[in-house]
Amino acid sequence: MVTDVVILAAGQGTRMRSDKPKVLHAIAGKPMVQHVLDQAQQLENCRIHLVVGHGGDRVREALKGQDINFVVQHEQLGTGHAVAQTLPDLNVDSKVLILYGDVPLAPFSLFSTLIEQVSGSAMSLMTVHLDNPTGYGRIVRNHDDQVTAIVEQKDANAEQLAISEINTGIMAVSQRHLADWLPKLSSDNAQGEYYLTDVIAMASESGIAIQTVQPEHEQQVQGVNNRQQQAELERWYQGQLAEQLMVDGASLADPSRIDIRGNLTVGRDCFIDVNTIFEGDVTLADGVEIGPNCVVKNSNLGAGTKVEANSVIDGAQIAENCAIGPFARIRPASELKAGAKVGNFVETKKSVIGAGAKINHLTYIGDADIGAKVNVGAGTITCNYDGVNKFKTVIGDGAFIGSNSSLVAPVTIGVNAVVGAGSTISKDVEANALAVGRGKQVIKTGWKK
């Protein structure tokens, strides 16, 4: 059977105090609505309908390229009205799962359970018990513990306000029932809106069983309405990711001071110091050590590699037993072979650093191919850009580049060649040769400014 997934994302989110649509605000570096989509898209044989309103064009742009049916809610008249906008697009006799773009952390497993409980005589509802249910719709049950209604906070009496079980808004129901109930909704309530929650009373009156599902953690169904809630949910989610890293064999200096904004895979006996940020897809092989205040993006680090403090690695392939930093910047398309060292205040870009090569201090290496066991002295730069085009520098195995040298590309330094300190090299240097390109020192005595 087809499952229609309806995700409500039309709200302005005024309490966020932002020009950005609320659902595009991020948790762990990813828009909240994308978290919802990533879980929903795991459902088999499903079609996703995203209801947009405020900032709809920005939401479409952010989610372009995904198989989504965008539905516009021109007037924000409540959740029931929002779902009703999708009725013409729903498959007849489908099961309909209703989600929210600002409830980002509900897992696929809960969605699957909700859908399984839907039939011609039953619907399902996600509820949760809260110590402080203020602000949420209360779940009203009869003496047989069956759900009979949801009462919103502003419409609840004193007895109903004492109920701790609240409505998350997430539910699954048959298309036929929705098509029957939604046109019957009324806006005669404190908010003057068409509440989706009113279909619960309609279901009860129609003899439809209302099954409930509870999450393992209340944060899995927590919505975000302001920056404080966003920050709280971020820290909880990061804590869950940190717990999993430790289960997988990594040691964290402080599990509360790590941020994962993508997918991080770790081997055995990795160590991650405080305030490190991982973005995109990152893999750390066995024994990798990451110092404090580092940023690692879309990179793979080989076994035994050590990254010292305050280093940035972005889009790089790092082999085993390399040494990086402190204060190194490894830019995209850089590749470090086994045992290579890139030290403090060294920047590499689109370059291969050969096995055992050393670039220890204050150096820029861009568009270069550096051989095995090359030593590059402090202050060396590859002059790879002439203002229009980029050119390549090639340094053969075993070459020695003296400090404060400028290698003007395109240029090749041969195997075991030596470049004297302070040289500007603009012509190829053959293997085993010495190249020195300095102006002759002149001293004038008695000179005045």
N, C-alpha and C positions, 0 to 999 in steps of 0.2 A: 504493500500500500504506500502511496505517496505521502510524504510529510511536508506540509507547508510551514516554514519557519517565518514568523512575523517578528521583526525586531523594531521596537519603537525608538526613534531617534530624532523626533521633531522638536523637542523642547529647547527653549533658549538658554536655560540654565543661568538665570539672572544672578543667583547667589555666587556664581563663580567670578563675577565681576570681570568678564572677559569678552572680547570681540569674537573669539573663537567659539564655534559650536561646542557645547559641553562634551559631546561624545567623542570629540577629537582630542580632548585632553588626555594625557598619557599616564599609564601605569607601567612601570618597568620599560620606559622608552617606547611603548606601543600605544596607539590610540585605544581608548576603552572599548569603542565599538569593534575594533579589530580583534580584541581578545574574545568578544562574544562570537564574532564571525568564525574565528579559528576553531572554536569548540563546536559550533553548530554545523560547520562544513564537514565534520567527521560523521554526521548522520548519513545513513544510507538512503538513497532515493529521495533526496529532499530538494526543495526549491526555496530560496531565501528571498523574502520581501522586506525591504528596509523602508520604513515610513520616515520621511524627512519633512522638515518645515523650515524653521529658522536656520539660515546658513546652509540650506540644502545643496547649493552649488559647490560649496567648499567640501561638504561631506562626499558628494559624488566624485570630486577631483581626488580627494584623499584615498578613495576606495576604487579608483578606476582600474579596469583590467580584471576585476573579479565578477563572477557570475551572480549578479544581484539584480533583482527587479526593484527599482526605486519607485516608491509611491509617495505622492505629495499630499500632505495634510495642510491645506491652505489656511485654515483657521484652527487654532489649538483649542479645541472644545472638550478635551478630556481623553483619557485612555480608551474608553469605549468608542468614541468618535474616531480615534486614530486607527484602531483595528478595523472599524467598519469601512475605512477607505480601501482596504485590501480585498474586501469581499468579491468584487468582480474578477480578481486575479487568482482566487483560490480554486484548487481542483475540487470537483464534486466528490464527496465521500472521503476526502483526505483527512488525516489527523493534523491539527493545527497546534504548533508549539509557539507560545507567545513569550518573547524575551524583551529585555530592555538594554539599550545601548550604553546606559550609564551604570549597569550592574555587570562589571567586567570579569569577575573571577569564578562564576559558576562553571563547574566542569562538565564535560561531555557526558560522563556517567550519570549525572543527575538528569540531564535532558533525555537520555535513553530510557531511564526508569519512568519518567513522566509519560513518555509516549507509549510505552508498553501497557500502561494502565488504562489507556483510552479505549472505549468501545462504544457501541450504540447505546449502552445503558450506564456508562461511567465516564467521568472526566477526572483530571488530576490537577492538584494544586500544590505549589511549593510553599510551605510555611516554616516558621522558625520561632523558637521561644527566646525572648529577650528579657534580661533583668530590668531594662528600662524601655518599654515599648512606646514611649511617647512619640507621637507624630505618625504612627503607623496604623493602618487598618487592622481591626481586631477580628480574629476568627471566632465566630459564634457557633457553638455546638449544642445539640439537644441532649436529653437525658441518656440517650444511647450512644453518646459521643460522636454522633454524625454531624458533619459540617452542614449548617443550614444557611449561613449568611456571612458576609464580611461587612463590618461597619467602620466607616472612616472616622478618624479621630474627631473631626469637627461635628460629626453627627452622632457620636456615641454618648450613651448615658453613663452615670457613675458606675453602675455594675459592669458595663461593657468595658469601660476604661481600665478596670482592674484586671482584665484578661492579659496574659503575657504572651500568648501565641499570636503572632502577627502574620499578615499577608506580605509575601515578597513581590507579588505581582506576576510571578512566573507561573504559567499554567499550560495545560494541554487539553484540547477539546476537539470533538469532531466538527468538521466543516458544516455539516447539516444543522447541528445545534447552534453554532455561531450565527448562521444565516437566519435562523428562527429568532434568536434572542436579541441580537444587536439592534435591529430596527425597533424593538420595544423599549429600549433604554430611555430613561427620563432624566432631565437635568434639574429636577425639583429637589435640590439639596443645598447644603450650605455653600458649596463652591459654584453652583450653577453650571456644573459640567456633567458630561455623560460618563459615568464610572463604568469601567470594565468589570469591576468587582460586583456589580449588581447582577451579573449573569449567574453568580453563585446561588443567590436566592431563587432565581428562575429555575436553575437546575434542580434545586431541592424541591421546589413546588411541582416540578415535572417528574419527580421520582428518579432522577438521575443520581447515581451514587457519586459522591465527591471524595475521591481518594486523596490522601496527603502524603507528601514526601518531605523529609527533613534533611538538610545538609549536614555534613560532618562538622563544619565550622560556620559560625554565623557570618564571618567575613566573605564566604563564598557567595552569599546572596545580598551583600551590603551594597547599597547604591551610593553614588557620589553626587552630592548637591552643592558642596563648597570646597574651597581649597584645603580646609582642615581635614575633611573626610578623605579627600584625595591623598593627602600626606599620610594619614593613619593607615589607609588601605595599602599604600605603597610599602610602608615599613613592614606590615604584616606579611605581604606577599614576598618581599625580599627575605624575611625570616624563614619562610617556607622553602625558598630556593636554597638558602644557606644550610638549612637542615639536610636537604637532599645531597648537597655537596659533601657534607661530612659523612653521610651514609655511604657515599660513593668512594670514600677514602681520602678526602682532602682534609688538611688541617687549616683552620681559619684563626688568625690571631684574635679577631673579634667578630663573631657572626653578625653583630648588629652594624658593622661598618664595612659592608660590601654591597655593591650594586650590580645586578645582572640585568642587562637590557637586551636580551636576545637568548641565545642558546649556548650554554657553557658546558663542555664535557671534560671531565678530569680523569686522569689515571690514578694509580696508587701513589700515596705518599707525596702528593703535591702540598705545597705550603703557600698560602695567600695572606699577605700582611694587610694592614688596615687601609681603608679608603681607596681600594682598587675598584675600577669600573670596567666591566666587560660589556661590549656592545657587539651586536650581530652574532655571527657563528664563530665561536672560539673553541679550540681544542688544546688542552694541556696534557702532554704525555706524562708517563710515570716520572716522579721526582722533580718536576718543574717547581721552581721557587719564584714567587712574585713579591717584590718589595713593596713598601708603602707608597701610596699616592700615584699608582700607575694606571694607565688607560690602555686596554688591549681590545682592538676591534678586528673582527673578521680575519683572524690569524690562527695559524697552527704552530705550536711550540713543541719541539722535540724533547725527548727524555733527557733529564739532567740539566736542562737549560736554566740559567739563573738571570733574573731581571732585577736590577737594582732600582732604588727609589726614584720616583718622579720621572719615569720613562714612559714614552708613548709608542705603541706598536700598532700600526694600522695597515691591514691588507697585506700582511707579510707571511712568508714561509720560513720558519726558523728550525734548523736541524738540531740534532742532539748535541748536548754539552756546549752550547754557545753561552757567551757572557755579554750582557747588554746593560749599559748604564753605569752609574746613575745619570739622570738627565739626558738620556739618549732619545732620539726621535727616528723611528723606523717607519718610513712612509710607504704608500702602496706600491706593489710590484717589487718590493725588496725581497731578496732571498739570501739567507745566511746558511752557508754549508757547515758541516760538522766542526765544532770547536772554534768557530769564528768568534772574534771579540769586537764589539762596537762599544766604545767607552763613553766617558762623560762629555756632554755637549757635542756629540757627533750626530749628524743627520744623514740619512741615506734615502734615496728615492730611485725607484726603477733600476735597481742595481743588484748584481750578484756578488756576494762576498765569499771568496773561496774558503775551502777547509783550512782551518788554522790561521787564517789571515787576522791581522790586528790593526784596528783603527782606534787608537786609544783616546785621543783628545781633540776637541775643538776643530772638527773637520766636516766638510760637506762633500758627499759622494753622490752624484746624480748621473743617471744614464751611463753607468759604468759596469764593466765586467772585470772583476779583480780576482786574480788567480790564487792558488793555494799558497799559504805561508808568506804572503805579501805583508810587509810592514809599511804602514802609512803614517808619517810623522805628523805631529800636532800642527794645526793651522793650515793644512793642505786643503785645497779645493779643486774640484773638477769644474772647469769653466765650460758648462755644457750648453749655454744659451747665448745666441748672438743678437737677441732682440726680436728675432723672427722664427728661427728654427732651433731644434735641439740636436745635439751631436753626441757621439759616444766616445768614451775613454776606455781603452783596454790596457790592463796591466798584467803582464805575464807572471807565471809562478815564480815565487822566490824573490821578486823585485823589492827594492828598498827605496821608499820615497822620503827624502829628507823633509824636515819641518818647514812650514811656511812656504810650500811650493804651490804653484798654480799650473795646472795641466789644462792647456787650451785645446778643447776637442774640436774636430776629431783628431785623436792622437793615440798612438800605441807605444807602450813601454815594454820592451822585450823581456824574456825570461832572465831572471837574475840580474837585470840592469839596476843601476843605482842613479838616483837623481839627487844632486847635492842640495843641501838646505837653502831655502830662499830663492830657488830657481823658478823661472817662468818657462815652461816647455811647450812649444808650439809645433815641433816637428817630431816625427817618430824617432824612438831610441832603440837601437838594435840590441839583441840579447847580449848580456854580459858586459855592456858598455857603461861608461860613466857619463852622465850629462849634467852640465852646470850652465845655467843661464842667468848670470847676474851682471848688473852694471858694475864697472870698476869703482872701487871706493876712492873718493877724492876728499882730501882734507885741506882746507884753506885756513891758515893761521891768521890771527888778528882780524878776523871777519866780524863786521857789525851788522845788526839788523837794519 
